[in-house]
Amino acid sequence: MSGVEIGLWSLAGILGLIWLGMHVSVALALTSFVGVWALRDSPVYAARLLSLATRESISSYLFGVVPLFVLMGLVVSRADIGRDTFDVANRALGRLKGGLGMATVGANAIFAAITGISIASAAVFAKVAVPEMIRIGHTPRFATGVVAGSSVLGMLIPPSLLLILYGILAEQSVGHLFVAGIGPGIVLALAFCLGIAVMMRLTPGFSGTPVPAPPIAYQGSLARDTATKLAPIAALIALVLGGIYGGVFTPTEAGAIGALGSIIIAMLKRRITARVLWQVTLETGHITASICFLIIAATMYSRFLALSGLPAFVTEWAIAKDLGIIGFVLLYCLILVMLGTILDSSSIMLITLPLVLPIATALNLDLIWFGIVTVLAVEIGLLTPPLGLSVFVIKGALDDPTIPLGDVFKGAAPFAAIMVIVLLLIIAVPSISTGLL
């Protein structure tokens, strides 16, 4: 059996092991070990090669960015800052037709800029926004769909864990990826708001017909509310992203400053105790360990694929087919969306990137733009059945038997379609992502 054939069989093996319930990192590592053993007919050689990959994969200073941004996101989530952003956005936009849905999108965009985790956004706003939207007359299907759709902003608007993962796998600047995510994130948020306005006008049966609700009693003016609830968060975002963009500090240093700033804000608001901070620290360690195992396994798999010759074979095949840049990117995005129906975001990137990055490099693609396209295509999978991770998180957070899982998927469908349109726009107009670089 040739190396290319072994590489192809490894893809089938990984998907099969994952479908059987094996953890992604274990499936990648096991397949890599067996694959190298088959290629060199030596388990000792396989063990040495993979141990070297393990040591080199996470020894870089750059990996400090992972736990720091995870800590910042978890502190912000525990400090109930998502409700603060929703209150301010609702007060500013609530009087518009569909304003509460637009407020949810706006609050999610702000929340995304300090968490970087779509699942956190989905869990927070499922509890904060869905009950309010249902209270004024929106259908549960529409309310959950708005939250599911806008939650994906957490993986596109920086800081984003998926962008960090892509930067590590593709050996690209995490700071540049963060900056490149700003434009597409804003465009996607605006597209969601426009979509909500269109749905309110054209499909009232889907969105519901909100009735005037008793006004919420706010303390003080909108300006004061914004200053007390939103200004500290805006300052934190400006400090972290502004520092990276201005070259004042590295992404790792920005993560440290962001984590410290989020803890200070939470303490000043008296929303976090020493015990909660310790719990958050432990949770950060668990998440970081999981991410590191994924990166180690991905590095192992990349070494195995390089040894098999499959990436070079696929690159030559793609170039020989003369698909062109647009044809290749569209086919790649279609594969990502299809994989998104059965796998989670990290797994898709870990499996596909070692194969497609050599092709992207051979086609002279801008790997920063390619990263934004990858993340956006992968995130569509968060809204599509049968996996749809954000949908399951929302269903679990609501714990309401009157809102079936199927309704949440149906509510998310228009927002998945909007994401496809924005994805095509970014492919056609790369400057949306690269214009700030």
C-alpha positions as CSV (number, residue, x, y, z in Angstrom):
1,M,0.0,0.0,0.0
2,S,1.4,3.4,-1.0
3,G,1.8,6.3,1.3
4,V,-1.0,8.3,-0.4
5,E,-3.4,5.3,0.1
6,I,-2.4,5.1,3.8
7,G,-3.1,8.8,4.1
8,L,-6.5,8.5,2.5
9,W,-7.4,5.5,4.8
10,S,-6.3,7.6,7.7
11,L,-9.0,10.2,6.9
12,A,-11.7,7.5,6.9
13,G,-10.2,6.0,10.1
14,I,-10.4,9.4,11.9
15,L,-14.0,10.1,10.9
16,G,-15.0,6.6,11.9
17,L,-13.4,6.8,15.3
18,I,-15.0,10.2,16.0
19,W,-18.4,8.9,15.0
20,L,-17.9,5.9,17.3
21,G,-17.4,8.4,20.2
22,M,-13.7,8.6,20.5
23,H,-12.3,12.0,21.5
24,V,-10.9,13.9,18.5
25,S,-7.4,14.3,19.9
26,V,-7.1,10.6,20.8
27,A,-8.4,9.7,17.3
28,L,-5.9,11.9,15.6
29,A,-2.9,10.7,17.8
30,L,-3.9,7.0,17.4
31,T,-4.3,7.3,13.6
32,S,-1.0,9.1,13.3
33,F,0.8,6.5,15.3
34,V,-0.7,3.6,13.3
35,G,-0.1,5.5,10.0
36,V,3.6,6.1,10.7
37,W,4.0,2.5,11.8
38,A,2.5,1.4,8.5
39,L,4.7,3.7,6.5
40,R,8.0,2.8,8.1
41,D,7.1,-0.6,9.5
42,S,8.6,0.4,12.8
43,P,6.6,1.2,16.0
44,V,9.8,2.6,17.6
45,Y,10.2,5.1,14.7
46,A,6.6,6.0,15.0
47,A,6.8,6.6,18.7
48,R,10.0,8.8,18.3
49,L,8.5,10.9,15.5
50,L,5.3,11.6,17.5
51,S,7.2,12.3,20.7
52,L,9.2,14.9,18.9
53,A,6.0,16.4,17.5
54,T,4.6,16.5,21.0
55,R,7.6,18.4,22.4
56,E,7.7,20.9,19.5
57,S,4.0,21.6,19.1
58,I,3.3,23.6,22.3
59,S,6.7,24.8,23.4
60,S,6.2,28.2,21.7
61,Y,5.7,31.3,23.8
62,L,2.6,32.0,21.6
63,F,0.6,29.3,23.3
64,G,0.3,31.4,26.4
65,V,-2.4,33.3,24.5
66,V,-4.8,30.4,24.9
67,P,-5.3,30.2,28.7
68,L,-5.2,34.0,29.0
69,F,-8.0,34.7,26.5
70,V,-10.0,31.7,27.9
71,L,-9.7,33.2,31.4
72,M,-10.8,36.6,30.2
73,G,-13.8,35.1,28.5
74,L,-14.9,33.0,31.5
75,V,-14.5,35.9,33.9
76,V,-16.6,38.2,31.7
77,S,-19.3,35.4,31.4
78,R,-19.4,34.7,35.1
79,A,-19.6,38.5,35.9
80,D,-22.9,38.7,34.1
81,I,-21.5,41.4,31.8
82,G,-23.6,39.9,28.9
83,R,-26.7,41.2,30.6
84,D,-25.2,44.6,30.9
85,T,-24.5,44.8,27.2
86,F,-28.0,43.5,26.4
87,D,-29.6,46.1,28.7
88,V,-27.8,49.0,27.0
89,A,-28.4,47.7,23.5
90,N,-32.1,47.1,24.3
91,R,-32.5,50.6,25.6
92,A,-30.9,52.0,22.5
93,L,-32.7,49.9,19.9
94,G,-35.7,48.4,21.6
95,R,-38.2,50.9,20.1
96,L,-37.4,49.9,16.5
97,K,-39.4,47.2,14.8
98,G,-37.5,44.1,15.6
99,G,-35.3,46.2,17.9
100,L,-35.0,43.6,20.6
101,G,-33.6,41.1,18.1
102,M,-31.2,43.8,16.8
103,A,-30.2,44.6,20.4
104,T,-29.4,40.9,20.9
105,V,-27.2,40.9,17.9
106,G,-25.5,44.1,19.0
107,A,-25.0,42.9,22.6
108,N,-23.6,39.6,21.2
109,A,-21.1,41.5,19.0
110,I,-19.9,43.4,22.0
111,F,-19.8,40.3,24.2
112,A,-17.9,38.5,21.5
113,A,-15.2,41.1,21.6
114,I,-14.3,40.1,25.1
115,T,-15.0,36.3,25.2
116,G,-14.1,34.8,21.9
117,I,-16.3,31.7,22.6
118,S,-19.5,31.2,20.7
119,I,-20.8,28.7,23.2
120,A,-20.5,31.2,26.1
121,S,-22.5,33.7,24.1
122,A,-25.2,31.2,23.2
123,A,-25.6,30.1,26.9
124,V,-25.7,33.7,28.2
125,F,-28.1,35.2,25.8
126,A,-30.4,32.2,25.8
127,K,-31.2,33.1,29.4
128,V,-31.1,36.9,29.0
129,A,-32.7,37.6,25.6
130,V,-35.0,34.7,24.7
131,P,-37.4,35.2,27.6
132,E,-37.6,39.0,26.9
133,M,-38.3,38.4,23.2
134,I,-41.0,35.9,23.9
135,R,-42.5,38.2,26.5
136,I,-43.2,40.9,24.0
137,G,-44.7,38.6,21.4
138,H,-41.9,37.1,19.3
139,T,-42.2,33.4,18.5
140,P,-39.9,31.0,20.5
141,R,-38.5,29.8,17.1
142,F,-37.5,33.4,16.1
143,A,-36.2,34.3,19.5
144,T,-33.9,31.2,19.8
145,G,-32.8,31.7,16.1
146,V,-31.7,35.2,16.8
147,V,-29.6,34.1,19.7
148,A,-28.2,31.1,17.8
149,G,-27.3,33.2,14.8
150,S,-25.7,36.0,16.7
151,S,-23.7,33.7,19.0
152,V,-21.4,32.7,16.1
153,L,-20.0,36.3,16.2
154,G,-17.9,35.0,19.2
155,M,-15.7,33.0,16.9
156,L,-15.2,35.7,14.3
157,I,-14.9,39.0,16.2
158,P,-11.5,39.0,18.0
159,P,-10.3,37.7,20.3
160,S,-11.4,34.3,18.9
161,L,-10.2,30.9,20.0
162,L,-10.7,29.5,16.5
163,L,-8.6,32.3,15.0
164,I,-5.9,31.5,17.6
165,L,-6.1,27.8,16.6
166,Y,-5.9,28.6,12.9
167,G,-2.9,31.0,13.5
168,I,-1.1,28.2,15.3
169,L,-1.8,25.5,12.7
170,A,-1.1,27.8,9.8
171,E,1.8,29.5,11.4
172,Q,0.3,33.0,10.9
173,S,0.2,36.1,13.1
174,V,-2.6,35.8,15.6
175,G,-2.6,39.6,15.9
176,H,-3.1,40.0,12.1
177,L,-5.9,37.4,12.2
178,F,-7.6,39.4,15.0
179,V,-7.5,42.6,13.0
180,A,-8.7,40.8,9.9
181,G,-11.7,39.5,11.8
182,I,-13.1,42.9,12.7
183,G,-14.5,43.9,9.3
184,P,-16.2,40.6,8.6
185,G,-17.6,40.5,12.1
186,I,-19.1,43.9,11.7
187,V,-20.5,43.0,8.3
188,L,-22.1,39.8,9.6
189,A,-23.6,41.7,12.6
190,L,-25.1,44.3,10.2
191,A,-26.4,41.5,7.9
192,F,-28.1,39.8,10.9
193,C,-29.8,43.1,11.8
194,L,-30.9,43.6,8.2
195,G,-32.2,40.1,8.1
196,I,-34.2,40.6,11.2
197,A,-35.8,43.7,9.8
198,V,-36.7,41.8,6.6
199,M,-38.1,38.9,8.5
200,M,-40.2,41.2,10.7
201,R,-41.7,42.8,7.5
202,L,-42.1,39.8,5.2
203,T,-42.6,36.8,7.6
204,P,-44.6,37.9,10.6
205,G,-45.8,34.3,11.1
206,F,-42.2,33.2,11.6
207,S,-41.0,36.2,13.7
208,G,-44.2,36.9,15.6
209,T,-46.0,40.3,16.0
210,P,-44.6,42.0,19.1
211,V,-47.1,44.0,21.1
212,P,-46.2,47.0,23.2
213,A,-44.9,45.8,26.6
214,P,-44.7,47.7,29.9
215,P,-41.6,49.8,29.8
216,I,-38.7,48.6,31.8
217,A,-37.8,51.0,34.7
218,Y,-34.3,52.2,34.0
219,Q,-32.2,54.2,36.5
220,G,-30.8,57.4,35.0
221,S,-30.3,58.4,31.4
222,L,-29.1,56.3,28.5
223,A,-25.7,58.1,28.6
224,R,-25.3,57.3,32.2
225,D,-26.4,53.7,31.7
226,T,-23.9,53.4,28.9
227,A,-21.1,54.9,31.0
228,T,-21.7,52.6,33.9
229,K,-22.4,49.4,32.1
230,L,-20.6,49.6,28.8
231,A,-17.7,52.0,29.1
232,P,-15.5,49.7,31.1
233,I,-16.0,46.9,28.6
234,A,-15.4,49.2,25.7
235,A,-12.2,50.4,27.4
236,L,-11.1,46.8,27.8
237,I,-11.8,46.0,24.2
238,A,-9.9,49.1,23.0
239,L,-7.0,48.3,25.3
240,V,-6.6,44.7,24.1
241,L,-7.3,45.1,20.4
242,G,-5.8,48.6,20.2
243,G,-2.6,47.4,21.8
244,I,-2.3,44.5,19.3
245,Y,-3.1,46.6,16.3
246,G,-0.8,49.4,17.4
247,G,2.1,47.1,18.0
248,V,2.3,48.0,21.7
249,F,2.2,44.4,22.8
250,T,2.0,40.9,21.5
251,P,-1.2,38.9,21.5
252,T,0.0,36.9,24.5
253,E,0.7,40.1,26.4
254,A,-2.7,41.4,25.3
255,G,-4.3,38.3,26.7
256,A,-2.6,38.9,30.1
257,I,-3.8,42.5,30.1
258,G,-7.3,41.5,29.1
259,A,-7.5,38.8,31.7
260,L,-6.4,41.2,34.4
261,G,-8.7,43.9,33.2
262,S,-11.7,41.6,33.2
263,I,-11.0,40.5,36.8
264,I,-10.6,44.1,37.9
265,I,-13.9,45.1,36.2
266,A,-15.7,42.1,37.7
267,M,-14.4,42.9,41.2
268,L,-15.3,46.6,40.9
269,K,-18.9,45.5,39.9
270,R,-18.8,43.1,42.9
271,R,-19.8,40.2,40.8
272,I,-17.0,37.8,41.4
273,T,-15.7,36.4,44.6
274,A,-12.4,34.7,45.4
275,R,-14.2,31.3,45.3
276,V,-15.7,32.0,41.9
277,L,-12.3,33.2,40.6
278,W,-10.7,29.9,41.7
279,Q,-13.5,27.9,40.0
280,V,-12.9,30.0,36.8
281,T,-9.2,29.4,37.0
282,L,-9.7,25.6,37.3
283,E,-12.1,25.7,34.4
284,T,-9.5,27.7,32.4
285,G,-7.0,24.9,33.1
286,H,-9.4,22.2,31.9
287,I,-10.2,24.0,28.7
288,T,-6.5,24.9,28.0
289,A,-5.5,21.3,28.6
290,S,-8.1,20.1,26.1
291,I,-7.0,22.7,23.5
292,C,-3.3,21.7,24.0
293,F,-4.1,18.0,23.5
294,L,-5.9,18.9,20.3
295,I,-2.9,21.0,19.0
296,I,-0.5,18.2,19.9
297,A,-2.6,15.6,18.1
298,A,-3.0,18.0,15.1
299,T,0.8,18.4,14.9
300,M,1.2,14.6,15.0
301,Y,-1.3,14.2,12.2
302,S,0.4,16.9,10.1
303,R,3.8,15.1,10.5
304,F,2.2,11.8,9.5
305,L,0.5,13.4,6.4
306,A,3.7,15.0,5.3
307,L,5.5,11.7,5.6
308,S,2.7,9.9,3.6
309,G,2.9,12.4,0.7
310,L,-0.8,12.9,0.6
311,P,-0.7,16.8,0.9
312,A,1.6,17.0,-2.1
313,F,-0.5,14.6,-4.0
314,V,-3.7,16.6,-3.3
315,T,-2.0,19.8,-4.2
316,E,-0.8,18.5,-7.5
317,W,-4.3,17.1,-8.2
318,A,-6.0,20.4,-7.4
319,I,-3.6,22.4,-9.6
320,A,-4.0,19.9,-12.4
321,K,-7.8,20.2,-12.2
322,D,-7.3,24.0,-12.8
323,L,-10.2,24.9,-10.4
324,G,-8.8,28.4,-10.0
325,I,-8.7,30.3,-6.8
326,I,-12.4,30.9,-6.5
327,G,-13.3,27.4,-7.6
328,F,-10.9,25.9,-5.0
329,V,-12.1,28.2,-2.2
330,L,-15.8,27.5,-3.0
331,L,-15.2,23.7,-3.0
332,Y,-13.3,24.0,0.2
333,C,-16.1,26.0,1.9
334,L,-18.7,23.5,0.7
335,I,-16.7,20.6,2.3
336,L,-16.4,22.6,5.6
337,V,-20.1,23.3,5.7
338,M,-20.9,19.6,5.0
339,L,-18.4,18.5,7.8
340,G,-20.1,21.0,10.1
341,T,-23.2,18.9,10.1
342,I,-21.4,16.0,11.8
343,L,-18.3,17.5,13.5
344,D,-17.4,20.3,15.8
345,S,-15.5,23.4,14.7
346,S,-12.1,22.5,16.1
347,S,-12.2,18.9,14.7
348,I,-13.0,20.2,11.2
349,M,-10.0,22.6,11.2
350,L,-7.7,20.0,12.7
351,I,-8.6,17.4,10.0
352,T,-8.8,19.7,6.9
353,L,-6.1,22.3,7.4
354,P,-3.0,20.0,7.1
355,L,-4.4,19.0,3.7
356,V,-5.5,22.3,2.3
357,L,-2.8,24.7,3.5
358,P,-0.2,23.4,1.0
359,I,-2.8,23.9,-1.8
360,A,-3.6,27.5,-0.6
361,T,0.2,28.2,-0.4
362,A,0.7,26.9,-3.9
363,L,-2.1,29.1,-5.2
364,N,-0.5,32.1,-3.5
365,L,-3.6,32.8,-1.4
366,D,-3.4,35.3,1.4
367,L,-3.5,32.9,4.4
368,I,-4.9,35.6,6.7
369,W,-7.9,36.1,4.4
370,F,-8.1,32.3,4.0
371,G,-8.3,31.9,7.8
372,I,-11.3,34.3,8.0
373,V,-13.0,32.4,5.3
374,T,-12.2,29.1,7.0
375,V,-13.6,30.2,10.4
376,L,-16.8,31.7,8.9
377,A,-17.5,28.5,6.9
378,V,-16.8,26.3,9.9
379,E,-19.1,28.4,12.1
380,I,-22.0,27.8,9.8
381,G,-21.9,24.2,11.2
382,L,-22.8,25.5,14.6
383,L,-26.3,26.2,13.3
384,T,-26.9,23.1,11.1
385,P,-28.3,19.8,12.1
386,P,-27.6,17.2,13.3
387,L,-24.7,18.5,15.5
388,G,-25.4,22.3,15.6
389,L,-23.5,22.8,18.9
390,S,-24.9,26.3,19.5
391,V,-28.4,25.1,19.0
392,F,-27.9,22.3,21.6
393,V,-26.4,24.8,24.1
394,I,-29.4,27.1,23.7
395,K,-31.8,24.2,24.2
396,G,-29.9,23.1,27.3
397,A,-29.7,26.6,28.8
398,L,-33.4,27.3,28.3
399,D,-34.5,23.9,29.7
400,D,-38.0,24.6,28.4
401,P,-40.0,21.6,27.2
402,T,-42.3,23.9,25.3
403,I,-39.5,24.8,22.9
404,P,-38.4,21.7,21.0
405,L,-35.0,21.3,19.5
406,G,-36.4,21.2,16.0
407,D,-37.8,24.7,16.5
408,V,-34.4,26.1,17.5
409,F,-32.9,24.6,14.4
410,K,-35.7,26.1,12.2
411,G,-35.2,29.4,13.9
412,A,-31.4,29.3,13.2
413,A,-31.9,28.4,9.5
414,P,-32.4,31.9,8.2
415,F,-29.3,33.1,10.0
416,A,-27.2,30.2,8.6
417,A,-28.4,31.4,5.1
418,I,-27.3,35.0,6.0
419,M,-23.9,33.6,7.0
420,V,-23.5,31.9,3.6
421,I,-24.3,35.2,1.8
422,V,-21.7,37.0,3.9
423,L,-19.2,34.2,3.3
424,L,-19.6,34.6,-0.5
425,L,-19.3,38.4,-0.1
426,I,-16.0,38.0,1.8
427,I,-14.7,35.5,-0.9
428,A,-15.6,38.0,-3.6
429,V,-14.3,41.1,-1.8
430,P,-11.2,40.0,0.3
431,S,-10.5,43.6,1.3
432,I,-13.4,43.3,3.9
433,S,-11.0,41.2,6.0
434,T,-7.6,42.5,4.8
435,G,-8.5,46.2,4.5
436,L,-7.3,47.1,8.0
437,L,-4.0,45.2,7.7
